[in-house]
Amino acid sequence: MILSAGLTPAWQQIMLFRGFRYGEVNRAEEVHWHAQGKVINAGIAAHFLGGPSLTLAPLGGPPLEQIDRELADLGVPRRWIVTRATTRVCTTLLDRVTGEMTELVENGRPLTPEELDDFRRAYAEEAAKASVAVLTGSLPAGTPDRFYRELVERTPCPAVLDFRGPGLLATLDCQPLVVKPNREELSQTVNRSLDDDHQLVDAMRSLNARGAQWVVVTQGGGPVWITSASEIYRLHPPKPAQIVNPIGSGDALAAATAWAIRGGRPVVEAVRVGIAAAVDNLVRLDTCRLDREGVLEMANTVVVERVG
């Protein structure tokens, strides 16, 4: 089983415009509502790739029923920790003329100590049955930075970590298999600018030195860098035919990498599958509804360059 776990799901409004103008009245051509947030996206991606999966997240208020109904319709296995606080609502603005995206993101609302304890217990139960765990997303306000470390300590299987900052640094001596920040998140985590690729690789290797077995860094449509303590790779993604909605592409990459690791692929080959999933996600309005056969075929076109 692939376990996708995180604390900040969202009920997402996606508004499509033909020419969005800041400071003016804009009327959307289309409005869609979907279950999203990194943990939900990763769970949907793992499900569409096939094989057993489970999504674990806290939900509360009206979005609980809406999100649960959508995932039930998709057939996504799930387990919810019911919360007093209402799950956050976020908005994505997509301009069909320019291709630009604007996100209006509400931070995750605080969870009670009892709810965090419930999540710890549920996570330990599900991680004990998992082949690979994906831990993803920011922490709600008031959650201790070391919360994810507590979960990693309860993870007997390989882990793919997709979050940033002190929370990520606190997990590294547990030697997670893969950590996957994007370039901006890595810069925030190491608290320094990464203006060139030498600085980028140095920052990645600093995470390896602290215990991360593999570090994977994305940078939009640019090359994906991978480092271990002894190896450096630069992977070149294929160009998508079009970009419809970039939301969730990093989550698709994390989930597909975990899925490929579960299938026995070494990490670099697994990341090739992850990159293909990210590109496949770009051409879809509905996040992470991946085409498995298309992803596997596209993975063969991801160019792997060993550096140094």
C-alpha positions in Angstrom: 0.0 0.0 0.0 1.1 3.6 -0.7 0.1 5.8 2.3 -0.4 9.5 1.5 -0.6 11.4 4.8 -0.7 15.1 5.6 -2.4 17.7 7.8 -3.5 20.4 5.3 -6.1 19.2 2.7 -8.2 21.8 1.0 -11.6 22.3 -0.7 -10.5 24.1 -3.9 -12.3 26.5 -6.1 -10.9 26.7 -9.6 -12.0 29.8 -11.7 -11.2 30.1 -15.4 -11.0 33.5 -17.1 -10.4 34.6 -20.6 -8.1 37.5 -19.7 -7.7 38.2 -16.0 -7.2 41.9 -15.1 -6.0 42.9 -11.6 -7.9 45.6 -9.9 -11.0 45.2 -12.2 -14.2 43.2 -12.2 -13.6 39.8 -13.7 -16.3 37.3 -14.6 -15.2 33.6 -14.7 -16.1 31.5 -17.7 -16.1 28.4 -15.6 -15.9 27.5 -11.9 -15.0 24.0 -10.6 -14.8 22.7 -7.1 -12.4 19.9 -6.2 -10.8 18.1 -3.3 -7.2 19.2 -3.2 -4.2 20.1 -1.0 -1.0 18.2 -1.4 -2.1 15.1 0.6 -5.3 14.7 -1.4 -3.5 15.3 -4.7 -0.9 12.7 -3.9 -3.6 10.2 -2.8 -5.6 10.6 -6.0 -2.4 10.3 -8.1 -1.4 7.0 -6.3 -4.9 5.7 -6.8 -5.0 6.4 -10.5 -1.6 4.8 -11.0 -3.1 1.6 -9.6 -2.3 -0.7 -6.8 -3.4 -0.3 -3.1 -3.3 3.1 -1.6 -4.8 5.1 1.3 -5.2 8.8 1.9 -5.0 9.9 5.6 -5.9 13.5 6.5 -7.9 15.7 9.0 -11.2 17.1 7.8 -13.9 19.2 9.3 -17.0 21.3 8.6 -18.9 21.3 5.3 -15.8 20.4 3.2 -15.6 17.0 4.9 -18.8 15.7 3.2 -17.9 17.3 -0.1 -14.3 16.0 -0.2 -15.4 12.5 1.0 -18.1 12.4 -1.7 -15.7 13.3 -4.4 -13.1 10.7 -3.3 -15.8 8.1 -2.9 -16.9 8.8 -6.5 -13.3 8.3 -7.7 -12.9 5.1 -5.6 -10.0 6.6 -3.6 -9.5 4.7 -0.3 -9.4 7.2 2.6 -9.3 7.6 6.3 -10.3 10.9 8.0 -9.6 12.4 11.4 -12.7 14.5 12.0 -11.8 18.0 13.4 -13.6 20.8 15.1 -12.1 23.4 12.7 -13.5 23.6 9.2 -11.1 22.5 6.5 -9.6 25.4 4.6 -10.9 26.7 1.3 -8.5 27.8 -1.4 -8.9 29.4 -4.8 -7.0 29.1 -8.1 -7.4 31.7 -10.8 -6.4 30.4 -14.3 -6.1 32.9 -17.2 -6.7 31.0 -20.5 -5.2 33.8 -22.5 -1.8 34.2 -20.8 -1.6 30.8 -19.2 -0.9 32.5 -15.8 -2.1 31.0 -12.6 -2.8 32.8 -9.3 -3.4 31.0 -6.1 -5.3 32.3 -3.1 -4.2 30.0 -0.3 -5.7 29.8 3.2 -3.4 28.4 5.8 -4.4 25.2 7.5 -6.5 25.9 10.6 -5.2 24.8 14.0 -5.9 21.2 15.2 -6.5 20.4 18.9 -3.9 18.3 20.8 -6.5 15.5 20.9 -6.9 15.6 17.1 -3.1 15.5 16.6 -2.9 12.5 18.9 -5.7 10.8 16.9 -3.7 11.5 13.7 -0.5 10.1 15.2 -2.3 6.9 16.2 -4.0 6.5 12.9 -0.8 7.1 11.0 1.1 4.5 13.0 -1.6 1.9 12.3 -1.6 2.6 8.6 2.2 3.0 8.2 2.6 -0.4 9.7 0.7 -1.8 6.6 2.3 0.5 4.0 5.0 -0.4 1.4 5.9 3.3 0.9 4.7 6.4 2.8 4.3 9.9 1.3 4.3 12.6 4.0 3.3 15.9 2.4 2.1 19.5 3.0 2.6 22.3 5.4 1.7 22.1 9.1 -1.3 23.9 10.5 -0.7 26.9 12.7 0.3 25.8 16.2 1.5 22.3 15.2 5.0 21.6 16.5 7.8 21.7 13.9 8.8 18.2 15.0 5.4 16.7 14.3 6.5 15.2 11.0 9.6 13.8 12.7 7.3 11.9 15.2 5.5 10.4 12.2 8.8 9.5 10.4 9.8 7.7 13.6 6.6 5.7 13.3 7.3 4.8 9.6 8.8 1.3 9.2 8.7 1.5 5.3 10.6 3.8 2.9 9.3 7.4 3.1 9.0 10.2 0.5 8.9 13.6 2.3 7.4 16.7 0.5 7.5 19.6 2.9 10.1 22.3 3.9 11.7 24.3 6.6 12.5 23.3 10.2 10.0 20.4 10.0 12.0 18.8 7.2 15.4 19.4 8.9 14.1 17.8 12.0 13.5 14.5 10.1 16.8 14.1 8.3 18.7 12.1 10.9 16.0 9.4 10.5 17.4 8.9 7.0 14.3 9.2 4.9 14.7 7.6 1.5 13.6 10.7 -0.5 13.0 14.3 0.3 11.4 16.5 -2.4 11.4 20.2 -2.0 11.2 22.5 -5.0 14.0 25.0 -5.4 12.3 27.8 -3.6 11.4 25.5 -0.7 14.9 24.3 -0.5 16.2 27.9 -0.3 13.8 28.6 2.5 14.8 25.4 4.3 18.6 26.1 4.2 18.0 29.9 4.7 20.1 31.1 1.8 19.7 32.0 -1.8 20.3 29.5 -4.5 21.2 31.7 -7.4 23.1 29.1 -9.5 23.3 25.4 -9.8 26.5 25.1 -7.8 24.7 26.7 -4.8 21.7 24.4 -5.5 23.7 21.2 -5.4 25.6 22.3 -2.3 22.3 22.9 -0.5 21.0 19.5 -1.6 24.2 17.7 -0.5 23.9 19.5 2.9 20.6 17.6 3.3 22.3 14.4 2.3 25.0 15.0 4.9 22.3 15.4 7.5 20.8 12.0 6.6 18.5 12.2 3.6 19.4 9.3 1.3 18.2 11.1 -1.8 17.2 14.7 -2.4 15.0 15.6 -5.4 14.6 19.2 -6.3 12.1 20.5 -8.9 12.1 23.9 -10.5 8.9 24.4 -12.6 9.5 23.2 -16.1 13.2 23.1 -15.7 15.5 20.2 -15.0 15.0 18.1 -11.9 18.1 17.6 -9.8 18.8 14.5 -7.8 21.6 14.0 -5.3 22.8 11.3 -2.9 25.9 11.3 -0.8 27.9 10.1 -3.8 25.9 10.8 -7.0 24.4 13.8 -8.8 21.9 13.7 -11.6 20.1 16.2 -13.8 16.9 14.9 -15.4 15.3 16.7 -18.3 11.4 16.5 -18.6 9.7 16.3 -21.9 7.7 19.4 -23.0 3.9 19.1 -22.5 1.7 19.6 -25.5 -0.1 22.3 -23.5 -0.4 23.5 -19.9 -4.0 23.5 -18.6 -3.4 23.5 -14.9 -0.1 23.2 -13.1 -1.6 22.7 -9.6 -0.6 19.4 -8.2 2.2 18.5 -10.5 4.7 18.3 -7.6 2.3 16.1 -5.8 1.9 13.8 -8.8 5.7 13.6 -8.9 5.9 12.6 -5.2 3.2 10.0 -5.5 4.4 8.5 -8.7 7.9 8.3 -7.4 6.6 6.4 -4.3 4.5 4.2 -6.6 7.5 3.3 -8.7 9.7 2.6 -5.7 7.0 0.3 -4.4 7.2 -1.5 -7.8 10.9 -2.1 -7.3 12.5 0.7 -9.4 15.7 2.3 -8.0 15.2 6.0 -7.0 16.5 7.7 -10.1 14.3 5.5 -12.3 11.4 6.1 -10.0 11.9 9.8 -10.3 11.7 9.5 -14.1 8.2 8.0 -13.6 7.4 10.9 -11.2 8.5 13.5 -13.7 6.3 11.9 -16.4 3.3 12.0 -13.9 4.0 15.7 -13.3 3.9 16.4 -17.0 0.8 14.3 -17.5 -0.9 16.3 -14.7 -0.1 19.6 -16.5 -2.5 18.9 -19.4 -5.5 18.2 -17.1 -7.9 20.6 -15.4 -8.8 18.0 -12.8 -5.7 17.5 -10.6 -3.8 14.2 -10.6 -6.3 12.1 -12.6 -3.3 10.4 -14.2 -3.1 8.1 -17.2 -0.9 5.2 -16.0 0.0 3.8 -19.4 0.7 7.3 -20.7 2.9 8.1 -17.7 4.9 4.9 -18.1 5.5 5.5 -21.8 6.5 9.1 -21.2 8.9 8.1 -18.4 11.1 6.6 -21.1 11.5 10.0 -22.7 12.9 11.7 -19.6 16.6 12.2 -20.2 18.9 11.3 -17.4 22.3 13.1 -17.2 24.9 12.0 -14.6 26.8 15.1 -13.4 30.4 15.0 -12.2 
